[in-house]
């Protein structure tokens, strides 16, 4: 049985996990054995690695679910985007272990499927650049993050101006950043921070509504299902990474 706290303090994570020195130091073959090779080896797709063993373009993670919880979104996304590698990042050790076993079970039960999804334990507020290169990501998800209600704890929120600059660095131009919450004040906070940031533009509702990934925001994760059972409201904000920063008014 896996029991874990609902949230964790990102500034007091008591790090007991290895952190790579750079994205090139990550051995993605442990996460995607059918898709990736170890650094310095021939690629799983049959092409040799270059740049000192760096992953080939078709071997790198393109989607990241920050604070992935029990992995519900990742599991739903996997068959929708079979050619995309996607990674869940979770700070809580027991929850990350659960997701790892969940994915392993799905791979055994469905041979050839779910090979494009994995999870690792890490603190995304500190270590995202250790895993991803500039403009590597196409989609970045923040579903039902910790609201940190007290004003003194707002600095712990995962959507912050300085962190948005980091997310903009890691997202490719045109990449999508997804947020959703059931807390009205947090929903307004995340939207306002994104609107104010020069690297992001809001995506029109019609475009968001046509996006397969966006359709999963309010239903795929375990937290989303809990909110739905309680007939609670959700507050969605989806933004696109600009090619160039917006000029100051």
Order of alpha helices (4+ residues) and beta strands (2+ residues): beta-alpha-beta-alpha-beta-alpha-beta-alpha-beta-alpha-beta-alpha-alpha-beta
